[in-house]
Amino acid sequence: MEILWALFAFIAAVSILIAVHEWGHFLVARFFNIKVLRFSIGFGKPLYTWRGKDDTEYVIAAIPLGGYVKMLDEREGPVPEHLLPRAFNQQHVLKRIAVVAAGPLFNFLFAIFALWIGFMVGVKSMIPIIGEVAKSSVAYEYGVRPDQEIKSVNEQPTSTWGAVYQQLFKKIGDREDTLTLEVITPDKKIKHIAIPIDKIHSPTVQKDILAAMGFSSKIPDTPPVIGQVLAGEPADLAGFKVKDEVIKVNHTSVKTWQEFVKIVKQFPEKTIPIEVKRADEADLIKINLTPRTRIDELTNAPIGYAGLLVDFDLIPETYLRLEHYGVFQSLKHATVGTGMYIYLSFKSIKEMIVGDVSLENLGGPIMIANAAGKVAQQGITTFLGFLAQISIGLGILNLLPIPALDGGHLFYYIVELVARRPLSEKIQNIGYKFGLLFLLFLMTLAFYNDILRLIK
């Protein structure tokens, strides 16, 4: 049943995002009066076909892993003379750029739309209360202490940790500027803390900005019940499920999530026995977990990491705040959030290229299906956030300057715009062949990583 649910959620998510992407190409092509021959969601054998009043053939195909918009083009066959003005290859290069760029652009616009709806519906988020503060850190030096609530960053209100992160990332690149925190102390006094930004820069600043400053968010005492199992991580491979309640870790009873995490951190790359209570099982379930090694960016020490998140519904209400906005405020937050996702996605690609992030993190359809099934069970706002992230990923992937992707076409058209003549068909065909080989390599690597996650 769980597999069927994951498959359904995956097909729904991918179909929506592919339709959005191809719809972008389609609408802009129609705007420029370019004749569209076929609009297909999916590849392979057509399952359902109809022809619209515009004489375009609409297709839903069997393999929901892509789609395409086929336009009239002399390079793909003879074109009647009276239709030549509507052929794609006859359009000015700026029009061709607009048509190709519209797919990724619509993915970004969809992400804004999904987050916009989520913010209007309302999302419960953690109140930004400071947890541990390293005494050797710049934060401690300038007056940051445990249990302070961050009220604003550089005079911008920060009601949740998400808002804090957004404001910190905005300012962290200004080395000569000052970061001003307005905090509420445990005795309800207002305190202003000014930290020179040039003192914050450290190797961890782009990975965990709070750790770079020397503090962490406060996690209240919460029952050790699992709220999310991250796809491909050790806990997922070991067989943990959402709503499992951890009873014992390494033969030690635990009563809170913090106790559970503390023990797991002590055993990187070592197998530890864990007993959990599962809703549909009378007896305790025994699971052997081997946490992977991760560097604690607050202490810079190696720790064990399982890939589990606490059940958010069990966090005391006093630590939560409903992030709920009106129409225009929601749109603003959604736009800023999408910009942040785009930035982090490009940053991840760069880190993969330079080797700072392992290619093992690359995931394929199996990982996406697994994640889709899990987030779909956690409510509409969580699923909308997931759709936004995947939509952004799809848009960015298509913008990469790889022939056979939208980015490859854009690269060719930009060269044509600058050189005032198109690249020769021979060069373009060579590029397409290398592009297809590279895409095949990426797909093979993604499937390989997915399979490894399943069998480990």
C-alpha positions in Angstrom: 0.0 0.0 0.0 2.8 2.4 0.9 4.5 1.7 -2.5 1.3 2.4 -4.3 0.8 5.6 -2.5 4.4 6.7 -3.3 3.8 5.8 -6.9 0.6 7.8 -7.1 2.1 10.8 -5.4 5.1 10.6 -7.7 3.0 10.4 -10.9 0.8 13.3 -9.6 3.8 15.5 -8.8 5.8 14.8 -11.9 2.8 15.2 -14.2 1.9 18.5 -12.7 5.4 19.9 -13.0 5.9 18.6 -16.6 2.6 20.0 -17.6 3.6 23.4 -16.2 6.9 23.3 -17.9 5.5 22.4 -21.3 2.6 24.8 -20.9 5.2 27.6 -20.7 6.7 26.6 -24.1 3.2 26.2 -25.5 1.7 29.5 -24.4 4.6 31.6 -25.6 4.8 29.8 -28.9 1.0 30.4 -29.4 1.6 34.1 -28.4 4.0 34.5 -31.3 1.6 32.6 -33.6 4.0 29.7 -34.0 2.1 26.6 -35.1 2.2 23.9 -32.4 1.7 20.4 -33.8 1.6 18.3 -30.6 1.5 18.9 -26.9 2.5 15.7 -25.0 2.6 14.9 -21.3 4.7 11.8 -21.0 6.6 9.7 -23.6 5.9 6.4 -25.3 2.6 4.9 -26.3 -0.3 7.5 -26.3 -2.9 6.6 -23.7 -5.3 9.4 -24.6 -5.3 11.7 -27.6 -7.5 14.5 -28.8 -7.3 17.3 -31.3 -8.2 20.9 -30.3 -9.9 23.6 -32.3 -6.4 25.1 -32.9 -5.5 21.9 -34.8 -3.0 20.9 -32.1 -2.8 17.3 -31.1 -2.9 16.8 -27.3 -1.4 13.6 -25.9 -1.2 11.9 -22.5 1.4 9.1 -22.9 2.4 6.1 -21.0 5.7 7.1 -19.4 5.3 10.1 -17.1 9.0 11.1 -17.0 8.9 14.0 -19.5 6.9 15.7 -22.2 7.4 17.9 -25.2 5.9 20.6 -27.4 6.4 19.8 -31.1 6.3 22.9 -33.3 6.2 23.3 -37.0 9.9 23.3 -38.1 11.6 23.0 -41.5 14.4 21.0 -39.9 12.0 18.2 -39.2 10.2 18.0 -42.5 8.7 19.9 -45.4 6.6 22.9 -44.5 3.8 24.2 -46.8 4.7 27.6 -48.2 1.7 29.3 -46.6 2.7 28.1 -43.2 6.4 29.1 -43.4 5.8 32.4 -41.4 4.5 30.1 -38.5 7.5 27.7 -38.5 9.7 27.9 -35.4 12.9 28.0 -37.3 11.7 31.0 -39.3 11.2 33.1 -36.1 13.6 35.9 -35.0 16.2 34.6 -32.5 14.7 36.6 -29.7 11.3 34.9 -30.2 13.0 31.5 -30.1 14.8 32.4 -26.9 11.5 33.5 -25.4 9.8 30.2 -26.3 12.6 28.1 -25.0 13.1 30.1 -21.8 9.4 30.0 -21.0 9.5 26.4 -19.8 12.0 26.9 -16.9 10.4 30.3 -16.2 7.0 28.7 -15.7 8.5 26.2 -13.3 9.8 29.1 -11.2 6.4 30.9 -11.4 4.7 27.7 -10.3 7.0 27.4 -7.3 6.0 30.9 -6.3 2.3 30.0 -6.8 2.7 26.8 -4.7 4.4 28.6 -1.8 2.0 31.5 -2.1 -1.0 29.1 -1.5 1.0 27.5 1.4 1.6 30.8 3.1 -2.1 31.8 2.8 -3.3 28.5 4.1 -0.8 28.8 7.0 2.2 26.8 8.1 3.2 26.2 11.7 6.9 27.1 12.1 9.3 27.2 15.0 9.7 30.4 17.0 13.3 31.6 16.6 14.5 30.9 20.2 18.2 30.4 20.5 19.5 27.1 21.9 23.2 26.3 22.5 25.8 29.1 22.1 29.4 28.3 21.8 31.4 30.4 24.3 34.3 30.8 21.9 32.0 32.1 19.1 31.5 35.6 17.7 27.8 35.4 18.8 28.7 34.9 22.4 31.4 37.6 22.2 28.7 40.2 21.2 26.0 39.1 23.7 24.0 36.3 22.2 22.8 33.9 24.9 20.6 30.8 25.2 16.8 31.2 25.3 16.8 34.6 23.7 14.1 35.0 21.0 15.2 36.8 17.8 12.5 39.5 17.2 14.1 41.1 14.1 17.3 41.1 12.0 18.4 44.5 10.7 15.0 45.9 11.6 13.1 43.3 9.6 10.6 41.3 11.7 11.5 37.6 12.1 8.6 35.7 13.6 10.0 32.2 12.6 13.3 30.6 11.9 12.6 30.7 8.2 12.4 34.5 8.3 15.6 34.7 10.3 17.5 32.6 7.7 16.2 34.8 4.9 17.4 38.0 6.5 20.7 36.5 7.5 21.4 35.3 4.0 20.5 38.8 2.6 23.2 40.4 4.8 25.9 37.9 5.0 27.6 38.9 1.8 28.2 42.5 2.9 31.5 42.1 4.6 31.8 45.8 5.7 28.3 45.9 7.1 26.9 45.2 10.6 24.3 42.5 11.5 21.8 43.9 14.0 19.8 41.4 16.1 16.9 42.5 18.2 16.2 39.9 20.8 13.9 39.3 23.7 15.7 38.0 26.8 14.2 35.3 29.0 13.1 38.1 31.5 11.2 39.8 28.6 13.6 42.6 28.1 14.5 43.9 24.6 18.2 43.8 23.7 20.0 45.0 20.5 23.1 43.1 19.4 25.4 44.5 16.6 27.8 42.0 15.1 30.4 43.0 12.4 29.7 40.7 9.5 33.4 40.4 8.6 33.8 38.5 11.9 31.1 35.9 10.9 32.9 34.5 7.8 34.1 31.0 8.3 34.2 27.7 6.2 30.7 26.8 7.5 29.0 30.1 6.7 27.3 28.9 3.5 26.4 25.5 4.9 25.0 26.6 8.3 24.9 30.3 8.9 23.8 29.9 12.5 26.7 27.5 13.2 29.1 30.0 11.6 27.9 32.6 14.1 28.2 30.1 16.9 24.7 29.2 18.0 21.9 26.8 17.2 18.1 26.9 17.3 16.4 25.6 20.5 14.6 22.3 20.2 12.2 21.8 23.2 11.8 18.5 25.0 9.6 16.4 22.6 8.6 12.7 22.6 10.9 10.6 20.5 8.3 10.1 17.7 9.4 10.2 14.1 7.7 12.8 11.9 9.8 12.3 8.7 12.2 9.8 7.3 14.6 11.4 4.8 14.8 9.4 1.6 18.1 7.6 1.1 19.5 8.4 4.5 20.6 5.6 7.0 17.2 5.6 8.9 15.3 5.1 5.6 17.6 2.3 4.6 17.3 0.6 8.0 13.5 0.6 7.8 12.2 3.3 10.1 8.7 4.6 9.4 6.8 7.8 10.2 5.1 7.7 13.6 7.5 5.1 15.0 8.2 5.9 18.7 11.7 5.2 19.8 11.8 3.3 23.1 15.5 2.2 23.4 18.7 3.2 21.7 21.8 1.0 22.2 20.0 -0.7 25.1 19.3 2.7 26.8 15.7 3.9 27.3 14.9 7.3 25.9 12.1 9.6 26.9 12.7 12.6 24.6 13.8 13.3 21.1 16.9 15.1 22.4 18.1 12.0 24.3 17.6 9.9 21.1 19.6 12.4 19.0 22.4 12.7 21.6 23.0 8.9 21.6 22.9 8.6 17.7 25.5 11.4 17.4 27.9 9.3 19.5 28.0 6.4 16.9 29.1 7.6 13.4 29.6 4.6 11.1 28.8 2.1 14.0 25.8 -0.1 14.1 23.5 0.4 17.1 20.3 -1.6 18.0 17.1 0.5 18.3 13.7 -0.6 19.6 10.6 1.2 18.3 6.9 1.0 19.0 4.9 0.8 15.7 1.2 1.6 15.6 0.2 -1.6 13.8 2.5 -4.0 15.7 1.9 -5.5 19.2 5.6 -6.2 19.9 8.5 -3.8 19.7 10.3 -3.6 16.4 14.1 -4.1 16.5 16.1 -2.1 14.0 19.8 -2.0 13.5 20.9 1.6 12.5 24.3 2.6 11.2 24.5 6.4 11.3 26.6 8.0 8.7 29.3 10.5 9.6 28.5 14.2 9.5 30.5 17.2 10.7 28.8 19.1 13.5 29.2 22.6 12.2 28.9 24.1 15.6 31.7 22.0 17.2 33.4 20.9 13.9 33.5 17.4 15.3 32.3 14.2 13.5 28.9 13.0 14.6 26.4 10.3 13.7 23.5 11.3 11.5 20.4 9.1 10.8 18.2 11.3 8.6 15.2 11.5 10.9 13.0 14.5 11.8 10.8 14.8 14.9 7.1 14.6 14.7 6.3 18.3 14.4 2.8 17.9 15.8 4.3 16.9 19.1 6.4 20.0 19.6 4.8 22.1 22.4 2.5 24.9 21.0 4.5 27.5 23.1 7.4 26.9 20.6 5.3 27.2 17.5 3.9 30.1 15.6 1.4 29.9 12.7 3.1 31.5 9.7 0.0 32.9 8.1 -0.2 35.9 5.8 -2.6 37.9 3.6 -2.6 37.7 -0.2 0.1 40.3 -0.9 2.4 39.4 2.1 2.1 35.7 1.1 3.2 36.5 -2.5 6.2 38.5 -1.2 7.3 35.6 1.1 6.7 33.1 -1.7 8.8 35.1 -4.1 11.6 35.5 -1.6 11.5 31.8 -0.7 11.6 30.8 -4.4 14.7 33.0 -4.9 16.3 31.4 -1.9 15.6 27.9 -3.3 17.1 28.9 -6.7 20.2 30.3 -5.0 20.7 27.1 -2.9 20.1 24.9 -5.9 22.8 26.6 -8.0 25.1 26.5 -5.0 24.6 22.8 -4.7 25.4 22.3 -8.4 28.6 24.3 -8.0 29.6 22.3 -4.9 29.0 19.0 -6.9 31.2 20.3 -9.7 34.1 21.4 -7.5 33.7 18.2 -5.3 32.5 19.8 -2.1 29.3 17.7 -2.3 29.4 14.0 -3.3 27.6 12.9 -6.5 26.1 10.3 -4.2 23.6 13.0 -3.3 22.2 12.9 -6.8 18.8 11.2 -6.8 16.5 9.9 -9.5 12.8 8.9 -9.8 12.9 6.3 -7.1 14.2 8.8 -4.5 11.6 11.4 -5.7 8.8 8.9 -5.6 9.8 7.9 -2.0 9.9 11.5 -0.9 6.7 12.4 -2.7 4.8 9.6 -1.0 6.0 10.6 2.4 5.4 14.4 2.1 1.9 13.8 0.6 0.9 12.1 3.8 2.0 15.1 5.9 -0.6 17.6 4.5 -1.3 19.9 1.6 1.1 22.7 2.7 4.0 20.2 3.0 3.2 18.7 -0.4 3.0 22.2 -2.0 6.5 23.0 -0.5 7.8 19.8 -2.0 6.3 20.6 -5.4 7.9 24.0 -5.3 11.3 22.6 -4.6 11.0 19.9 -7.4 9.7 22.5 -9.8 12.7 24.8 -9.1 15.0 21.8 -9.6 13.3 20.9 -12.9 13.6 24.6 -14.1 17.3 24.8 -13.1 18.1 21.4 -14.7 16.6 22.6 -18.0 18.6 25.9 -17.8 22.0 24.1 -17.7 23.9 24.8 -20.9 23.7 21.2 -22.1 22.6 20.5 -25.7 19.3 18.6 -25.8 18.1 20.7 -22.8 16.5 24.1 -22.9 19.7 25.6 -21.7 21.6 24.1 -24.6 19.1 25.6 -27.1 19.4 29.0 -25.3 23.2 28.8 -25.5 23.0 28.2 -29.3 20.6 31.1 -29.7 22.7 33.5 -27.6 25.7 32.6 -29.8 23.6 33.3 -32.9 22.4 36.6 -31.4 26.0 37.7 -30.7 27.6 36.3 -33.9 24.5 37.4 -36.0 24.4 33.9 -37.6 23.5 30.5 -36.3 26.0 27.8 -35.6 26.4 25.3 -38.4 24.1 22.2 -38.2 27.2 20.0 -38.0 28.4 21.7 -34.8 24.9 21.7 -33.3 24.4 18.0 -34.0 27.8 17.2 -32.4 26.7 19.2 -29.4 23.4 17.3 -29.2 25.1 14.0 -29.3 27.5 14.9 -26.4 24.5 16.4 -24.5 22.5 13.2 -24.9 25.5 11.2 -23.7 25.9 13.5 -20.7 22.2 13.2 -19.8 22.4 9.5 -20.1 25.4 9.5 -17.7 23.4 11.6 -15.2 20.3 9.4 -15.5 22.4 6.3 -15.0 24.2 7.8 -12.0 20.8 8.8 -10.5 19.3 5.4 -11.0 22.5 3.8 -9.6 22.3 5.9 -6.5 18.6 5.1 -6.1 19.3 1.4 -6.3 22.2 1.6 -3.8 19.9 3.4 -1.3 17.4 0.5 -1.7 19.8 -2.4 -1.2 22.1 -0.9 1.5 
